Amino acid sequence: MSSTILLVEDNPITLKLVRTTLAAQGLQVLHAPDGATAIRLFCEEKVDLVLQDLCLPDIDGYDLVARLRALPNGTEVPILVFSGMLSPADEGRISAAGFDDLVTKPVEPSRLAQVVRTHLGVSDAAQVSPLGRGRRIVVADDDAVQRKMVAYKMQRLGFEVAVAADGMEALAEARRKRPDAVLSDVLMPRLDGFHLCLEMRRDPTLRDTPIVLTTNSYVEPVDRELARKMGAHDLIIRTPDLRELIDALRESLEPRPLGATREAPAEEVEQEHMGRMMRQLERQVALNAGVTQRCAMLAAEMSVLKGISDALATHEDIDEALRHTLAACFDAGGISLGALYLVEAGALRVISFGYSESWSETELSTFFGERELLDQLIERREPLTLVRSDAPDARGQSLLANTGAASALLVPMSYRDDALGALVMLSKSEELANEHRTAFAHAVASQIGQALAVAKAFGDRERSERAAREQNAILRSVLESIGDGVGVVDGDGGLILSNKAARDIFAPVATAAPVGAGTAEATIYDSDTLTPIAPDQLPLARAMRGEQMDGLEFFMRREGEAAGVWLSANGRPWRDDRGVARGGVVVLRDVTRDKATQSQLMESDRLASVGMLAAGVAHEINNPLACVLANLDLCQRALVERAEAEGRSDETELSEMLNDAREAADRVRQIVRDLRIFSRHEEQRTGPVDLQKVLDSSLRMAWNEIRHRARVIKDFRPIPLVEASESRLGQVFLNLIVNAAQAIPEGDAGAHSIRVSTRMGDDGRVVAEVSDSGTGIPEANLPHLFRPFFTTKGPGVGTGLGLAICQRIVASLGGDIRVTSELGRGTTFTVALAAATSTEPVSRRLKVATVPPASRRARVLVIDDEPLITTVIARTLAADHDVSTTVEAKQALDRIRGGETFDVILCDLMMPQMTGMELHAALAEFAPEQASRVIFLTGGAFTPAARSFLDLVPNQRVEKPFDAQHLRALVNDRVR
């Protein structure tokens, strides 16, 4: 059955070492971290041995051993103590306190196992060995711990033990009561072991008493022989388990042959003893001198370390610290001269300690003319010892001669792969060749190298920290200046970093909102704005899983709010320098305004498509409408001519019906013309424009919005033409008039009005005003009216872009737009534009009040892909001219190439197969006079190329639907 050890120790390192050591010996270990636990385990368990520390958290070690000894079986159990460095007073106290043995720290495992086994083995042997039963011995030793340990083991063997601190006490105790044997150390004060033997052999009562001597010093064979001559049974080298001592004691107690009486040693033996003792004392003095010197060296090393550590701890100048500490420690070590050479940026810097009046700064800096020797030493990292008597090489001899030294130690310093310099020691004697001095120099150089490396590391760290702080400040400034929100989280979703934009986005929301599923204050939805996004699908959660995403859009709406915020997220995992994902990074952009712009662009694109459709519809209406108007004119003229031929007035019901139809067709023509004006979004040309005509068109286009809300009041005063684009001005005033109508509630048109006026401004510009009697605009909103996306209208009514576009158009025309408003009284928008320098609108149409008679009958060619148009034109002109028609421009070109000529060519601008533009270009090449006689017929829906063509050629144009009388007058005028 294995023995049980109670280990009382609170140091985890010692605990682990001791438990491992004892477990390897097959021993069971109970652990007590404090005194209270130790007492409890000692009472509850069967303990064979106690290993106890002196320093415990709850009780003093001396008190604990006393309390353990007072417990049942406490006196029978060996109690061993752990301790480190002890003073003589502590050693005596340990012996007196009741400890059986001392185990010094740091614990050496083999020594511990031996000591424990010895105490366990002695205890077991005491139960069966008859060696000490009935016998008495005296134990003499001036070492209290050794004395007590030997006495304890002898007691375990059954002996009655008397103890003595030196030979004199042992002799007195033996004379008081004769012992069966004496166990004595050799080296003791007052009376040593050899003289104790001598005195006992001279005493008749003690002459035959066996004496066994123990020693740690007398270790030579002649010493053992001398002990026997002095009367000792044997001289035993002391061992921890005392096994050899016990064997010698057992042998000395065996019966001796009759007549074997021990005699006192002769005089020559005493002289031999004196010689051996003197030799031993000399040896001890030499050993002590070496120890003293080594202690001095160690003390010097410690002073270097302390000075360096103090300098590093207090951030003092490392050079100054080295200078003082090296001088102090070298002085303690008996070295008065030296220097420290440090490699810095490829150059050497020297710190001297000690001094010689013959040295100069130049000699120090050049290493006394042997700089090459020092450089090689540092480069090769090889130490060098120079002694004058050893006849060194020339450079070494020169160095010693120049410094006045008898010996020198040159020790290179390095840290890892970096050469740091060299430590140079100089002495007037040759003592530096001593191995202790060399070891001292290496130790100091090593410590200085490490200190310099640590100081450099501190400096590098401080610079790195300063650079890191600067980089952090720059990063923070950059992050705070970024308009997009940036958030960084660790692997647990904890927020590490965010900027102001991110905090603004989630200001009312908990910090974890970008990662979590939202809070009670806000919820994050998918792009349908209805489906909440699962927490593990949010940008940062996905980034934390290692996913990458770009342009992921989601919608965030706070509780109780109808509107929300659209966000676009780019996410990436945050990886450390080893590429391991440690968290997530997300960049958030508020795209709410972009979404509105995109929606408006889609709306604008739809409106542009509607405009193109309206222009196409207007173009298609123009042809049949032109036919209707021309035929009505012809019918009306025929009725008038018939009435004149019959000698009666044209007052028939049929004439009235034709007049009504003609008026209705004119209204349709005006509507088509207005559609054409407002559908030309690509029209960018500017020129003289009749502003009042544009206002009339805008009113007609907005009439459906106006008629149920207000009366229209027109106050057009005489104004010149303005420099503008007709379609762009139409867009501006249509928007202002519609806004005015929408500011007035429906149902009481008689009580409200929309006033449209024109006048000349004081600055010479033309002014147009649109006023309403609506609800008005709050004064706080007036500065924001022309800002994109700002609107005072309800949801679904306005986008907030109309007035911004109006301001941009007016500004591009060189004008300005202003607004005044009063709540409950209405709003007025004022547009000021520059007057045109020309007095005629941009048009090549010929205005003719009456139809002049034709001077001759001309040849007229009509080209139009619409047969109705060619027919009605032929009817209109047939009375005055010879008219030929065709629906293909290519056929007309072939006729002219065949030699036919025409006085007037009426040609549609836009036709399939060959356009009027292509026909004109072909005629300009081979019949330029025919090209100049072309009058273009246009029905709208111009392409940019067609519009540019009309701007470049001088030919006149007639817009469909045309007036028949106007067309007759135009043709007659050309052939006059």
PEUR-V902054 format. One line per field, one symbol per residue. phi: phi as a letter, one per 40 degrees, with the letter a starting at -180 (. if undefined). psi: psi as a letter, one per 20 degrees, with the letter a starting at -180 (. if undefined). burial: # if it has 24 or more other C-alpha atoms within 12 Angstrom, else .. A space follows every 10 residues. Layout:
phi = ???
psi = ???
burial = ???
//
This chain:
phi = .ccbbcbbab ccccdccccc cccccgccbb bbcacccccc ccccbcbcab bbccbbcbac cccccccccc cdgcccccbb bcaccbcdcc ccccccchcc abbcccccdc cccccccccc cccccccbcc dccgbbbbbb accccccccc ccccccchcc bbbacacccc ccccccaccc abbbcccacg bccccccccc cccdcbdccc bbcbabbcbc dcccccdccc hccabbccbc cfcccccccc ccccdbccgc cccccccccc cccccccccc cccccccccc cccccccccc cccccccccc ccccfccccc cccccccccc cccgbbbiab bbcbfgbbbb bcbgabcccb ccccccffgb ccccccdccc fbcabbbccc fccdcccccc cccgbcaabb bcbabfcbcb iabbbbacbb cccccccccc ccccccccdc cccccccccc cccccccccc ccccdccccc cccccbbbbc ccgccbaabc cccccbdcbd dcdcbcchbc cabbbcccgb ccccdcbcdc cccccgcbab gcbabbbcdg bccabcbbbb baccbcccgc cbiabbbbbc bdcccccccc cccccccccc cccccccccc cdcccccccc cccccccccc ccccccgbcc bccccccccc cccccccccc cccccccccc cccbcbicbc cccccccccc ccdcccccba cbbbbccdac cbcabdcccd cccccccccc cccbcchacc cbabbbbbac cccgccbbbb bbbccgbdcc cdcbcccdgc abccdgcbbg bdcccdcccc cccgbabbab aadgbhbbbb bbbcccccbb ccabcccbcb cccccacbcb bbbacbdccc cccccccccb acbbbabbcc cccccccchc bbcbbcbccb acgbcccccc cccccbaccc ccccbcbbbg fccdcccccc ccccccbbcc cccccccccc ccccbc
psi = pqqppoonpi ohgggggggg ghhhjkqppp poirhghggg hhhhqophqp opqhoqhiqq hhhghghhhi qpjhiippoq qpqcpqrhgh ghhgghijqh rpoqqqpogh gghggghghg ghghhhihpj gjpjqpqpop piohggghgg gghhhhjiqp ppqqiahghg gghhhgoprh rpoqrgoqrf oahghggghh hiohijhjpp ppqqqignjq hhhhhgghhi jqgropppqh ikghghghgg hhiqqqqpjm ppqqqrhhhh hhggghgghh ggghggghgg ggghhgghhg ghhggggghg ghhjkrohgh gggghggghh ghjjpiqrqo pppolirppp oqqrrphiqr hggghjlljl hhgggggggi lpqpppphij mrrggggggh ghikqhqqpo oqprodjpph bqpppqqiaj iiiqhggggg gggggghggh gggggggggh gggggghhgg hggggggggh iphqppppqa ijjppgqqrh gghhgkgjqq hjhhgajrai hqqprriijh oqpqhijqgh ghhhijqpqp koprpppqpj phrappqppp qqqoqaijjp pibqpqpppo kghhgggggh hgghhghhgh ghgggggggh hgghhhgggg hggggghhgg hghhhikrqm jrhhhhghgg hggghhgggh ggghhggiim hioiqqappo hhgggggggg hjhhhghjhr qpppmoqpqr qqoapghghg gghggggggg giipqqimhh irqoppqqrp rhjjrpppqo qrkbhrpqhh igijhjppjp qjrrpigqij ighhgggggg hhjjarprqq qppihaqppp ppqpqqhqiq qnpjppppgr oqqphrorpp ppopiohhgh ghgghhihhh ropqqqjphh ggghghhiiq qqhpoopqgo qrfprhghgg gghhgimhhh hijppppqja lqrhghghgh hhqiqrqppq pqpghggghg ghhhj.
burial = ..######## #..##..##. ##....#### #########. ##....#### ####.#..#. #####.###. ...#.##### ###....... #..##.#### ####..#.#. .######### ###....... ##..###### ########## ########## ########## ####...### ########.. ########## #....##### #####.##.. ..######## ########.# ###.##.### .##....... .####..... ..#..##... .......... .....##### #########. ##.....##. ########## ########## ###....### #####..... ...#.##### #.###.##.. #.######.. .....##### ########## ####....## #######..# ###...##.# ########## ###.##.... .......... ........#. ...####### #.###.###. ###.##..## ########.. .#####.... .##...#### #####.###. .#######.. ...####### ####...... .######### ##..#....# .......... ##.####### ########## ######..## .......... ....#..##. .#..##.### ########## #.#..##### ########## ###.###.## ##...#..## ########## ########## #####..... .######### ....###### #######... .#..##..#. ##......## #######.## ..#.###### #....##### ######.... ##..##.... .......### ######.### ########.# ########## .##..#.... ########## #..####### .##...#..# ########## ##...#...# ....###### ########## #####.
//
